Each structure stands twice: as structure tokens, then as C-alpha cells.
């Protein structure tokens, strides 16, 4: 494997994908270039979207992207065990536990020990938390609409279907790997 440290000056956030795929294929011809391009592009698009939502909506509302995800889950699904909130928000239990400290300190959530298992913690929105997420979600959804406006309704449905298929394939591959 060769190591060329010269990176073209004209690279941008998006052009790096083409550069990276081309370079990886030259360095390692067995690379699945299409899969690499798909994952790099998906990651970059997701990073841009999350950065936009966090900087334009969530930070001004006083919370982070992870904070929004937990508040959103509690808002729509109602009170639940912290471990379920972690699963539904796509975060680790430890990350949610630390995040709940901040959200509780800010008066947005409340925690109490579960009656069925003293080790378990139930989490719910406070009235202030419910008001905050309802207000914040309006701005969040406006940004979602702005992002989605680049696609037609049919393209949106197709993209959602394809992403669902990608996630199902990943879950199936993980299940197969575990057996």
C-alpha cells in the first residue's frame, strides 16, 4: 500500500467522496466502490442535516441533538423506562443516563424509580418539557420541510423506501452474523 500525503487543495466536503473512493480503489482494488460511495454520501448528508438542525433549531432552544431525540421520544411515546428511551432514540443507556441529568436539571424531564424493579428508572416530560418540545418541534419540522423540498413527493417516498430497505438489510446481516 502506498501512502500519498498530497491532498488536492480543491477538495470540498462533497468532492472528497469521489476522491476517497477513487484513491481507495487504487490502493486496494478489491474495495466495493459503490458501497463505499453510498455510505460516505449517506454519512455526509446525515452530518449536514444534523448540523443544520442542531445549529439552527436545537441549540437555540437550549438543548443538543441527542437531547432533542430523547425529548421527542418522550413527547410522542409518553413516560417510559430510561433503557427504552435509549433504544428508541438510538443511543446507549449510559449516554441517555448522562443526558437525563442535564434535562432533569433544566426542568424538562423527571425521573423516578420503577416500582417493578428498583434498579430501573422511569422518565417522563415535565409540563415545561412538554411545552419546550412542542415549540421546538415546530421549528424542527420547518427545517425538515426545507430539506425535503429538494425532492418531489415521489422521490421522498422512494428515498424513505430505499433507506428502510437499507436498514432492514443491515439488521438481517447483523442477525446472520450473530448466529
N, CA, C and O of each residue as an XYZ file, in Angstrom:
716
protein
N       0.843     -1.172      0.000
C       0.000      0.000      0.000
C       0.896      1.245      0.000
O       1.848      1.339      0.775
N       0.578      2.183     -0.868
C       1.368      3.409     -0.915
C       0.719      4.461     -0.041
O      -0.478      4.402      0.243
N       1.513      5.415      0.377
C       0.997      6.494      1.222
C       1.300      7.824      0.555
O       2.419      8.331      0.643
N       0.312      8.383     -0.105
C       0.441      9.678     -0.755
C      -0.222     10.710      0.147
O      -1.448     10.753      0.250
N       0.584     11.539      0.797
C       0.014     12.506      1.729
C      -0.478     13.764      1.027
O      -1.067     14.635      1.667
N      -0.246     13.873     -0.274
C      -0.683     15.060     -1.001
C      -2.186     14.992     -1.250
O      -2.672     14.118     -1.969
N      -2.904     15.921     -0.649
C      -4.349     16.002     -0.843
C      -4.608     17.238     -1.681
O      -4.139     18.326     -1.346
N      -5.351     17.083     -2.770
C      -5.617     18.241     -3.638
C      -6.250     19.401     -2.870
O      -7.139     19.200     -2.043
N      -5.781     20.615     -3.154
C      -6.282     21.811     -2.485
C      -7.742     22.096     -2.798
O      -8.439     22.724     -2.001
N      -8.201     21.644     -3.938
C      -9.559     21.975     -4.363
C     -10.636     21.042     -3.781
O     -11.809     21.157     -4.135
N     -10.247     20.137     -2.908
C     -11.232     19.232     -2.318
C     -12.245     20.006     -1.476
O     -11.900     20.951     -0.766
N     -13.493     19.582     -1.578
C     -14.573     20.136     -0.763
C     -15.205     18.993      0.021
O     -14.868     17.825     -0.174
N     -16.108     19.345      0.892
C     -16.823     18.345      1.686
C     -17.409     17.258      0.787
O     -17.308     16.072      1.099
N     -18.031     17.668     -0.348
C     -18.654     16.688     -1.242
C     -17.674     16.053     -2.210
O     -17.768     14.853     -2.468
N     -16.730     16.820     -2.758
C     -15.807     16.223     -3.726
C     -14.876     15.209     -3.070
O     -14.299     14.362     -3.751
N     -14.730     15.294     -1.753
C     -13.900     14.330     -1.056
C     -14.421     12.902     -1.251
O     -13.632     11.957     -1.265
N     -15.728     12.738     -1.400
C     -16.284     11.396     -1.604
C     -15.689     10.780     -2.862
O     -15.199      9.652     -2.820
N     -15.723     11.504     -3.984
C     -15.159     10.975     -5.232
C     -13.664     10.702     -5.083
O     -13.165      9.661     -5.508
N     -12.961     11.655     -4.472
C     -11.531     11.498     -4.271
C     -11.235     10.262     -3.424
O     -10.366      9.462     -3.768
N     -11.964     10.110     -2.313
C     -11.726      8.993     -1.395
C     -11.997      7.654     -2.067
O     -11.213      6.715     -1.923
N     -13.100      7.564     -2.796
C     -13.434      6.303     -3.463
C     -12.378      5.969     -4.512
O     -11.889      4.841     -4.565
N     -12.026      6.945     -5.346
C     -11.018      6.697     -6.385
C      -9.690      6.272     -5.771
O      -9.051      5.336     -6.253
N      -9.276      6.953     -4.719
C      -7.995      6.646     -4.082
C      -8.032      5.268     -3.412
O      -7.069      4.507     -3.501
N      -9.131      4.954     -2.750
C      -9.244      3.653     -2.089
C      -9.189      2.518     -3.100
O      -8.574      1.484     -2.840
N      -9.828      2.703     -4.249
C      -9.817      1.660     -5.292
C      -8.404      1.492     -5.852
O      -7.974      0.374     -6.135
N      -7.690      2.599     -6.011
C      -6.305      2.490     -6.487
C      -5.433      1.770     -5.452
O      -4.591      0.948     -5.812
N      -5.636      2.075     -4.185
C      -4.839      1.478     -3.116
C      -5.211      0.017     -2.870
O      -4.355     -0.810     -2.555
N      -6.479     -0.281     -3.017
C      -6.978     -1.617     -2.709
C      -8.060     -1.970     -3.742
O      -9.238     -1.700     -3.504
N      -7.688     -2.561     -4.870
C      -8.634     -2.813     -5.963
C      -9.863     -3.648     -5.583
O     -10.868     -3.614     -6.294
N      -9.799     -4.386     -4.492
C     -10.953     -5.205     -4.096
C     -12.050     -4.405     -3.389
O     -13.094     -4.964     -3.054
N     -11.834     -3.117     -3.159
C     -12.817     -2.273     -2.479
C     -14.132     -2.264     -3.253
O     -14.141     -2.152     -4.479
N     -15.231     -2.381     -2.531
C     -16.563     -2.239     -3.128
C     -16.837     -0.740     -3.227
O     -17.337     -0.127     -2.284
N     -16.505     -0.162     -4.372
C     -16.571      1.290     -4.554
C     -17.995      1.826     -4.419
O     -18.198      2.891     -3.837
N     -18.973      1.107     -4.945
C     -20.358      1.585     -4.849
C     -20.833      1.625     -3.402
O     -21.488      2.581     -2.988
N     -20.506      0.590     -2.632
C     -20.894      0.573     -1.217
C     -20.192      1.699     -0.468
O     -20.802      2.374      0.361
N     -18.916      1.898     -0.761
C     -18.165      2.967     -0.105
C     -18.781      4.323     -0.433
O     -18.966      5.150      0.459
N     -19.100      4.558     -1.707
C     -19.704      5.822     -2.129
C     -21.053      6.025     -1.444
O     -21.362      7.128     -0.993
N     -21.854      4.966     -1.364
C     -23.164      5.047     -0.720
C     -23.021      5.452      0.740
O     -23.692      6.379      1.194
N     -22.156      4.767      1.478
C     -22.019      5.029      2.908
C     -21.400      6.402      3.157
O     -21.863      7.131      4.034
N     -20.369      6.766      2.407
C     -19.778      8.099      2.581
C     -20.793      9.202      2.280
O     -20.887     10.180      3.023
N     -21.545      9.048      1.201
C     -22.536     10.059      0.824
C     -23.644     10.138      1.856
O     -24.053     11.231      2.248
N     -24.131      8.994      2.299
C     -25.180      8.968      3.318
C     -24.684      9.605      4.617
O     -25.400     10.386      5.244
N     -23.469      9.271      5.010
C     -22.906      9.849      6.234
C     -22.753     11.356      6.103
O     -23.092     12.092      7.030
N     -22.259     11.819      4.989
C     -22.061     13.265      4.804
C     -23.397     13.997      4.770
O     -23.531     15.070      5.358
N     -24.384     13.428      4.087
C     -25.705     14.067      4.054
C     -26.310     14.113      5.456
O     -26.880     15.126      5.861
N     -26.186     13.024      6.182
C     -26.709     12.972      7.546
C     -25.987     13.980      8.447
O     -26.622     14.668      9.247
N     -24.683     14.062      8.315
C     -23.917     15.020      9.117
C     -24.363     16.449      8.836
O     -24.518     17.245      9.762
N     -24.568     16.774      7.568
C     -25.019     18.126      7.213
C     -26.402     18.409      7.798
O     -26.653     19.490      8.330
N     -27.289     17.432      7.694
C     -28.653     17.591      8.196
C     -28.651     17.779      9.714
O     -29.301     18.690     10.228
N     -27.932     16.931     10.421
C     -27.872     17.024     11.883
C     -27.239     18.345     12.303
O     -27.726     18.995     13.228
N     -26.158     18.748     11.635
C     -25.519     20.018     11.970
C     -26.502     21.171     11.775
O     -26.595     22.058     12.623
N     -27.227     21.159     10.672
C     -28.195     22.214     10.403
C     -29.288     22.243     11.466
O     -29.606     23.306     11.999
N     -29.859     21.093     11.775
C     -30.919     21.038     12.788
C     -30.410     21.481     14.153
O     -31.074     22.241     14.858
N     -29.225     21.000     14.518
C     -28.707     21.339     15.842
C     -28.373     22.825     15.939
O     -28.691     23.467     16.940
N     -27.735     23.373     14.909
C     -27.298     24.774     14.997
C     -28.436     25.761     14.784
O     -28.418     26.845     15.366
N     -29.424     25.415     13.968
C     -30.488     26.380     13.678
C     -31.723     26.214     14.560
O     -32.504     27.153     14.713
N     -31.906     25.027     15.141
C     -33.122     24.771     15.920
C     -32.805     24.387     17.364
O     -33.274     25.043     18.294
N     -32.026     23.346     17.558
C     -31.901     22.758     18.887
C     -31.014     23.550     19.832
O     -31.396     23.749     20.985
N     -29.856     24.007     19.399
C     -29.005     24.820     20.289
C     -29.741     26.099     20.698
O     -29.719     26.457     21.876
N     -30.395     26.800     19.755
C     -31.156     27.991     20.180
C     -32.277     27.668     21.174
O     -32.686     28.532     21.950
N     -32.771     26.426     21.150
C     -33.806     26.010     22.100
C     -33.219     25.577     23.437
O     -33.951     25.338     24.397
N     -31.888     25.476     23.495
C     -31.226     25.154     24.753
C     -30.872     23.698     24.935
O     -30.516     23.291     26.041
N     -30.956     22.900     23.888
C     -30.557     21.507     24.025
C     -29.753     21.068     22.812
O     -29.637     21.799     21.828
N     -29.208     19.877     22.898
C     -28.399     19.294     21.831
C     -29.279     18.395     20.970
O     -30.447     18.158     21.281
N     -28.696     17.902     19.881
C     -29.389     16.937     19.028
C     -29.785     15.696     19.837
O     -30.933     15.261     19.739
N     -28.877     15.108     20.634
C     -29.300     13.970     21.459
C     -30.407     14.348     22.448
O     -31.332     13.568     22.677
N     -30.311     15.535     23.028
C     -31.363     15.986     23.943
C     -32.702     16.063     23.248
O     -33.720     15.641     23.796
N     -32.705     16.601     22.043
C     -33.940     16.661     21.268
C     -34.489     15.260     21.030
O     -35.690     15.036     21.180
N     -33.632     14.321     20.663
C     -34.090     12.963     20.360
C     -34.784     12.330     21.558
O     -35.813     11.675     21.400
N     -34.237     12.517     22.748
C     -34.862     11.948     23.945
C     -36.177     12.670     24.245
O     -37.183     12.021     24.529
N     -36.179     13.982     24.187
C     -37.414     14.740     24.433
C     -38.494     14.353     23.419
O     -39.663     14.209     23.775
N     -38.097     14.188     22.164
C     -39.017     13.818     21.091
C     -39.663     12.456     21.368
O     -40.876     12.299     21.228
N     -38.848     11.478     21.762
C     -39.349     10.134     22.074
C     -40.337     10.204     23.246
O     -41.415      9.612     23.187
N     -39.972     10.917     24.294
C     -40.856     11.027     25.460
C     -42.139     11.784     25.117
O     -43.209     11.451     25.627
N     -42.043     12.774     24.280
C     -43.197     13.565     23.866
C     -44.216     12.703     23.117
O     -45.419     12.778     23.370
N     -43.715     11.890     22.197
C     -44.630     11.111     21.352
C     -45.008      9.763     21.947
O     -46.135      9.305     21.757
N     -44.092      9.117     22.662
C     -44.377      7.778     23.181
C     -44.799      7.796     24.645
O     -45.315      6.800     25.152
N     -44.586      8.917     25.330
C     -45.005      9.017     26.718
C     -43.959      8.508     27.681
O     -42.868      8.111     27.270
N     -44.288      8.517     28.978
C     -43.339      8.067     30.005
C     -42.883      6.630     29.735
O     -43.647      5.796     29.251
N     -41.620      6.371     30.062
C     -41.055      5.036     29.816
C     -39.800      4.865     30.632
O     -39.274      5.809     31.221
N     -39.330      3.619     30.651
C     -38.056      3.341     31.299
C     -36.939      3.995     30.494
O     -37.017      4.096     29.269
N     -35.916      4.432     31.188
C     -34.781      5.085     30.536
C     -34.152      4.177     29.477
O     -33.725      4.658     28.428
N     -34.092      2.874     29.740
C     -33.479      1.969     28.761
C     -34.301      1.914     27.473
O     -33.736      1.736     26.394
N     -35.614      2.062     27.568
C     -36.457      2.089     26.370
C     -36.248      3.408     25.624
O     -36.192      3.430     24.395
N     -36.135      4.497     26.370
C     -35.855      5.792     25.739
C     -34.527      5.737     24.997
O     -34.398      6.299     23.910
N     -33.540      5.062     25.582
C     -32.244      4.913     24.913
C     -32.404      4.145     23.608
O     -31.881      4.553     22.571
N     -33.122      3.048     23.664
C     -33.315      2.234     22.462
C     -34.060      3.007     21.383
O     -33.642      3.004     20.225
N     -35.154      3.669     21.741
C     -35.969      4.377     20.757
C     -35.270      5.606     20.176
O     -35.546      6.010     19.047
N     -34.369      6.192     20.951
C     -33.652      7.371     20.450
C     -32.336      6.997     19.766
O     -31.643      7.864     19.233
N     -31.994      5.715     19.782
C     -30.785      5.250     19.104
C     -29.502      5.606     19.828
O     -28.473      5.860     19.202
N     -29.568      5.622     21.164
C     -28.391      5.965     21.957
C     -28.131      4.870     22.992
O     -28.986      4.027     23.263
N     -26.939      4.909     23.555
C     -26.607      3.947     24.596
C     -27.315      4.334     25.892
O     -27.700      5.487     26.086
N     -27.479      3.355     26.770
C     -28.076      3.631     28.088
C     -27.237      4.646     28.854
O     -27.773      5.545     29.502
N     -25.918      4.495     28.775
C     -25.031      5.409     29.503
C     -25.181      6.840     28.985
O     -25.220      7.786     29.772
N     -25.263      6.997     27.661
C     -25.419      8.339     27.087
C     -26.740      8.956     27.519
O     -26.792     10.140     27.853
N     -27.807      8.164     27.515
C     -29.115      8.687     27.921
C     -29.111      9.014     29.409
O     -29.673     10.030     29.817
N     -28.493      8.180     30.213
C     -28.424      8.446     31.650
C     -27.738      9.787     31.920
O     -28.231     10.586     32.715
N     -26.615     10.032     31.266
C     -25.904     11.304     31.441
C     -26.743     12.469     30.916
O     -26.793     13.532     31.535
N     -27.390     12.267     29.789
C     -28.221     13.305     29.188
C     -29.416     13.646     30.078
O     -29.804     14.808     30.193
N     -29.992     12.625     30.705
C     -31.131     12.859     31.588
C     -30.752     13.733     32.778
O     -31.589     14.482     33.282
N     -29.503     13.649     33.233
C     -29.055     14.540     34.314
C     -29.234     15.999     33.910
O     -29.747     16.809     34.682
N     -28.808     16.323     32.697
C     -28.921     17.693     32.198
C     -30.378     18.081     31.971
O     -30.806     19.163     32.373
N     -31.139     17.199     31.328
C     -32.545     17.516     31.037
C     -33.352     17.669     32.323
O     -34.271     18.486     32.391
N     -33.007     16.882     33.340
C     -33.700     17.000     34.621
C     -33.307     18.310     35.313
O     -34.160     19.010     35.857
N     -32.024     18.630     35.287
C     -31.542     19.879     35.885
C     -32.211     21.091     35.222
O     -32.485     22.097     35.877
N     -32.468     20.979     33.908
C     -33.118     22.058     33.161
C     -34.635     22.075     33.338
O     -35.317     22.943     32.794
N     -35.164     21.107     34.103
C     -36.594     21.067     34.382
C     -37.445     20.524     33.253
O     -38.651     20.771     33.213
N     -36.831     19.779     32.323
C     -37.559     19.271     31.167
C     -38.067     17.845     31.345
O     -39.060     17.459     30.729
N     -37.397     17.065     32.180
C     -37.820     15.688     32.448
C     -37.789     15.433     33.949
O     -37.124     16.133     34.712
N     -38.527     14.414     34.336
C     -38.438     13.949     35.724
C     -38.183     12.453     35.699
O     -38.604     11.747     34.783
N     -37.479     11.983     36.730
C     -37.154     10.557     36.840
C     -37.658     10.048     38.179
O     -37.689     10.763     39.181
N     -38.055      8.769     38.152
C     -38.415      8.107     39.407
C     -38.128      6.624     39.238
O     -38.157      6.091     38.129
N     -37.854      5.979     40.342
C     -37.573      4.541     40.333
C     -38.821      3.780     39.907
O     -39.935      4.124     40.302
N     -38.628      2.757     39.110
C     -39.742      1.911     38.680
C     -40.181      1.029     39.844
O     -39.356      0.540     40.615
N     -41.477      0.835     39.957
C     -41.990      0.011     41.060
C     -41.669     -1.469     40.860
O     -41.439     -2.186     41.834
N     -41.651     -1.926     39.628
C     -41.429     -3.347     39.351
C     -39.958     -3.755     39.505
O     -39.659     -4.936     39.683
N     -39.039     -2.779     39.436
C     -37.612     -3.074     39.529
C     -36.924     -1.808     40.038
O     -36.835     -0.812     39.319
N     -36.451     -1.851     41.249
C     -35.869     -0.654     41.868
C     -34.620     -0.157     41.139
O     -34.200      0.982     41.342
N     -34.019     -1.007     40.286
C     -32.852     -0.566     39.511
C     -33.267      0.237     38.288
O     -32.493      1.045     37.775
N     -34.482      0.013     37.825
C     -34.975      0.690     36.621
C     -35.463      2.099     36.960
O     -35.928      2.363     38.069
N     -35.345      2.992     35.981
C     -35.768      4.381     36.151
C     -36.803      4.714     35.089
O     -36.591      4.484     33.899
N     -37.932      5.263     35.544
C     -38.948      5.754     34.618
C     -38.693      7.232     34.366
O     -38.330      7.979     35.275
N     -38.886      7.638     33.129
C     -38.640      9.019     32.728
C     -39.909      9.573     32.089
O     -40.606      8.878     31.351
N     -40.190     10.833     32.387
C     -41.335     11.499     31.756
C     -41.006     12.969     31.557
O     -40.126     13.525     32.214
N     -41.727     13.575     30.645
C     -41.590     15.010     30.428
C     -42.289     15.754     31.555
O     -43.326     15.315     32.051
N     -41.725     16.861     31.948
C     -42.410     17.770     32.851
C     -43.325     18.651     31.989
O     -43.195     18.641     30.765
N     -44.230     19.399     32.588
C     -45.022     20.339     31.774
C     -44.131     21.313     30.986
O     -44.431     21.625     29.834
N     -43.047     21.788     31.595
C     -42.114     22.665     30.871
C     -41.456     21.918     29.709
O     -41.255     22.480     28.632
N     -41.125     20.649     29.939
C     -40.529     19.830     28.880
C     -41.487     19.620     27.721
O     -41.095     19.681     26.556
N     -42.741     19.372     28.052
C     -43.767     19.181     27.012
C     -43.929     20.460     26.189
O     -44.002     20.401     24.961
N     -43.985     21.604     26.854
C     -44.104     22.884     26.142
C     -42.877     23.143     25.274
O     -43.000     23.581     24.130
N     -41.689     22.868     25.825
C     -40.449     23.125     25.092
C     -40.345     22.262     23.841
O     -39.987     22.765     22.776
N     -40.651     20.976     23.949
C     -40.512     20.115     22.775
C     -41.585     20.436     21.745
O     -41.318     20.363     20.546
N     -42.774     20.786     22.172
C     -43.822     21.153     21.211
C     -43.413     22.409     20.434
O     -43.587     22.473     19.217
N     -42.872     23.399     21.135
C     -42.385     24.614     20.450
C     -41.205     24.278     19.544
O     -41.162     24.682     18.382
N     -40.260     23.541     20.088
C     -39.059     23.196     19.332
C     -39.344     22.349     18.116
O     -38.675     22.476     17.091
N     -40.342     21.477     18.227
C     -40.622     20.611     17.084
C     -41.195     21.399     15.914
O     -40.983     21.022     14.761
N     -41.903     22.465     16.177
C     -42.404     23.295     15.072
C     -41.255     23.816     14.225
O     -41.304     23.743     12.997
N     -40.225     24.340     14.868
C     -39.048     24.831     14.146
C     -38.290     23.673     13.491
O     -37.802     23.800     12.368
N     -38.197     22.561     14.189
C     -37.531     21.370     13.650
C     -38.226     20.918     12.364
O     -37.575     20.668     11.349
N     -39.541     20.819     12.420
C     -40.285     20.355     11.257
C     -40.199     21.335     10.086
O     -40.219     20.916      8.929
N     -40.104     22.616     10.372
C     -39.920     23.600      9.298
C     -38.591     23.347      8.582
O     -38.520     23.450      7.357
N     -37.535     23.018      9.338
C     -36.236     22.693      8.717
C     -36.328     21.376      7.948
O     -35.747     21.243      6.870
N     -37.064     20.393      8.504
C     -37.272     19.137      7.769
C     -37.928     19.421      6.422
O     -37.526     18.875      5.395
N     -38.930     20.271      6.440
C     -39.638     20.619      5.196
C     -38.705     21.298      4.208
O     -38.759     21.027      3.009
N     -37.848     22.182      4.708
C     -36.901     22.857      3.827
C     -35.959     21.845      3.173
O     -35.701     21.922      1.972
N     -35.450     20.900      3.958
C     -34.577     19.870      3.396
C     -35.329     19.008      2.386
O     -34.816     18.727      1.303
N     -36.525     18.593      2.731
C     -37.290     17.692      1.865
C     -37.759     18.374      0.587
O     -38.072     17.694     -0.390
N     -37.815     19.694      0.575
C     -38.335     20.406     -0.598
C     -37.482     20.208     -1.845
O     -37.941     20.487     -2.953
N     -36.259     19.737     -1.688
C     -35.408     19.466     -2.853
C     -35.901     18.263     -3.649
O     -35.477     18.069     -4.788
N     -36.786     17.454     -3.074
C     -37.280     16.234     -3.709
C     -38.777     16.340     -3.974
O     -39.505     17.017     -3.248
N     -39.218     15.668     -5.014
C     -40.656     15.572     -5.274
C     -41.263     14.602     -4.261
O     -40.542     13.874     -3.579
N     -42.584     14.597     -4.170
C     -43.255     13.666     -3.245
C     -42.889     12.220     -3.586
O     -42.651     11.414     -2.688
N     -42.844     11.895     -4.860
C     -42.493     10.524     -5.272
C     -41.049     10.206     -4.902
O     -40.759      9.098     -4.453
N     -40.138     11.163     -5.085
C     -38.735     10.935     -4.724
C     -38.588     10.749     -3.217
O     -37.792      9.926     -2.766
N     -39.349     11.506     -2.444
C     -39.307     11.349     -0.982
C     -39.727      9.948     -0.584
O     -39.058      9.297      0.219
N     -40.852      9.475     -1.153
C     -41.325      8.118     -0.836
C     -40.285      7.078     -1.237
O     -40.025      6.132     -0.494
N     -39.694      7.257     -2.412
C     -38.675      6.318     -2.879
C     -37.473      6.309     -1.950
O     -36.965      5.244     -1.599
N     -37.015      7.489     -1.549
C     -35.868      7.565     -0.648
C     -36.182      6.910      0.691
O     -35.359      6.163      1.221
N     -37.350      7.178      1.239
C     -37.740      6.557      2.512
C     -37.787      5.033      2.350
O     -37.309      4.301      3.217
N     -38.359      4.560      1.250
C     -38.419      3.116      0.996
C     -37.014      2.515      0.880
O     -36.739      1.456      1.445
N     -36.139      3.190      0.154
C     -34.779      2.680     -0.017
C     -34.002      2.684      1.302
O     -33.267      1.741      1.593
N     -34.161      3.725      2.084
C     -33.482      3.757      3.381
C     -34.026      2.662      4.298
O     -33.267      2.043      5.043
N     -35.325      2.423      4.247
C     -35.911      1.325      5.016
C     -35.333     -0.014      4.592
O     -35.023     -0.867      5.424
N     -35.193     -0.183      3.291
C     -34.616     -1.428      2.770
C     -33.161     -1.574      3.213
O     -32.714     -2.670      3.553
N     -32.432     -0.466      3.206
C     -31.042     -0.491      3.654
C     -30.957     -0.875      5.133
O     -30.099     -1.668      5.519
N     -31.837     -0.320      5.955
C     -31.831     -0.651      7.385
C     -32.248     -2.096      7.624
O     -31.671     -2.769      8.478
N     -33.234     -2.579      6.890
C     -33.650     -3.981      7.032
C     -32.510     -4.912      6.648
O     -32.278     -5.917      7.320
N     -31.794     -4.587      5.572
C     -30.662     -5.404      5.137
C     -29.568     -5.426      6.178
O     -28.950     -6.463      6.417
N     -29.324     -4.279      6.801
C     -28.308     -4.193      7.847
C     -28.714     -5.035      9.056
O     -27.890     -5.748      9.629
N     -29.987     -4.947      9.439
C     -30.475     -5.725     10.580
C     -30.387     -7.219     10.286
O     -30.003     -8.003     11.154
N     -30.739     -7.610      9.072
C     -30.675     -9.029      8.691
C     -29.224     -9.522      8.685
O     -28.943    -10.633      9.135
N     -28.319     -8.706      8.183
C     -26.905     -9.081      8.166
C     -26.367     -9.214      9.573
O     -25.583    -10.120      9.854
N     -26.779     -8.319     10.467
C     -26.348     -8.386     11.874
C     -26.887     -9.649     12.541
O     -26.164    -10.318     13.279
N     -28.149     -9.975     12.287
C     -28.744    -11.175     12.872
C     -28.011    -12.425     12.368
O     -27.748    -13.355     13.131
N     -27.692    -12.427     11.087
C     -26.977    -13.570     10.494
C     -25.582    -13.687     11.093
O     -25.107    -14.793     11.348
N     -24.924    -12.554     11.320
C     -23.583    -12.541     11.892
C     -23.577    -13.125     13.299
O     -22.623    -13.790     13.702
N     -24.661    -12.866     14.049
C     -24.749    -13.337     15.442
C     -25.029    -14.833     15.543
O     -24.794    -15.429     16.595
N     -25.524    -15.450     14.477
C     -25.849    -16.880     14.546
C     -24.681    -17.735     14.147
O     -24.785    -18.962     14.150
